[in-house]
Amino acid sequence: MFKPLTLFAGVLLLFGAMVVISRTGRAQADDPPPSPQEALAAYDTDKDGTLDENEVKAAAGALFDKLDADKDGTLDEKELHGHMTAAHFAEADPDHDKTVSRDEYMVFVTKAFRAANRDGDRTLDANELATPAGRRVILLMQ
């Protein structure tokens, strides 16, 4: 009686450990992006209440390095899952080699930043980050 129960408990414990390990240390692609306020708190390094292009590019570059699991200097659609739609991936991959290099990623990040900067002041505030274009920028950083 106790052997099947012990075996079941062991399997359940192993499964639970695998779930915890898979969720530890990184945001999951299916997790909602941070709010504009959370993004500002995380990436506004000069604490002026806005994100400038350099702050966005620094965070996006760090994300690129983190997502480049195989360290080949490129990201494929699988590595970018949850950070970029298929249409955005195609836009970020102008040479159509089915990967996005760091340079291509940063060009796309710059375009996304400028699209979100509705008032043209070269910074993104919480209101701009709350727009669809701003949410895209957040996904490219987190």
N, C-alpha and C positions, 0 to 999 in steps of 0.2 A: 504494500500500500504506500509506504513512504518513498520507495524508489521512483515510481512514476511521478509523484509529486515533486520530489527533489530534482529530477531531470527536467520537469516542466519549469520549475523555478529557476534552474540554471540557464535554460534557454531564454526565458523571459529576461533575466538579468543581463545576459549577453546582448540581446536585442536592445535593451534599454541603454546599455553602455555604448553601443554602436550609434544610436540616435544622438546621444549626448556628444560623442566625439565628432560626429558629422556637423553639429551645429555650433561647436565651440570655436572661438577665435576669428570668426568672420561673419559678416552679414550674408544671409542667403539671398540668392537672386530673386526669389519670390517674396521676400520681405518688402514691406512698403518702404519707399525712400524716406529719409528724414524730412521733417517739416522745414519750411524756410528758416524758422528760428533755430532749429537744431543744426541746420547746415551753416548758418552764420556763426553759431557758437563753436562749431567744429573747425571751420576753415577760414574765419576772419582773423588772420594772424596779427594784423595791426589794430584790431579791436575798435575799428571806426564805424561799425554797424553795417558795413557793406562788404561785398566781395569785389575786388578788382581782378582784371584779367590775369595778373601774375599769381594771385592767390588761387584762382580757379585752375590755372595751368599746373601749378605745383601739386595741388590735390589730385588732379586728373593724371598727372605723370606718376604719382605714387600709386594710384589705382592701377594704371597700366602695368607697372612693375609687379604688383601683387597678383594681378590676373594672369600674367605671363608665366604660368606654372611650368611650362617646359623650357623656359628661358631662351627661346629662339628669336626674341626681339619682335615677334608679331603676335597678334591675337586673331583667332578665328571666331566664327559666329558662336560656337559652343563656349569659348572662354568669355565672350562678351554677353552671354545670355543674361537677360534682366537689366542690362545697362544700356542696351541699344536695340531698337526694333530692326527687323530685316531690311526695311526701306532705308533706315539710317545707316545700317551696315553697308549697304550697296553704295550709298552716297560717300561714306568714309573710305571706300575701297575703289579709288578711281582707276587703278590699273587692273581691276577685276581678277586678281589672283587668289581670291577667297580668303585673304588675310588682310589685316590692318597693321601696318608698321607703326612704330611710335610716332614718327613724323606725320603719317596720315591721321593718326588719332588726334594729335595735337592740332592739326589744321581743322579737323572736325570740331574739336572743343572750342577753338577760337571762333568758328562760324556760329556755333551754338550760343556762346557767350554774347556775341554781337547781336544775334537775333533776340536774345532775352533782354538786352539793354535798351528798353523801349524809349527811355528819355534821353539817350545819347550821352550820358555823363560818364561813361566808361567804368561804371560800377553797377553792381546788382544789389538792390535792397530787398527786404522781405517781400514787398509787394511784387517786385519783378520775379523773384524766385517762386512766387505762388502761381505764376502763369504757366500754361503748358510749356512754353519755351524755357522758362526758369526751372521747371521740374526736370526737363531734359538735361539741363546743366547739372543739377544735383545728381542725377543718375550717372553722369559721366565722371563724377568725383567720388562717389561712395561705393 
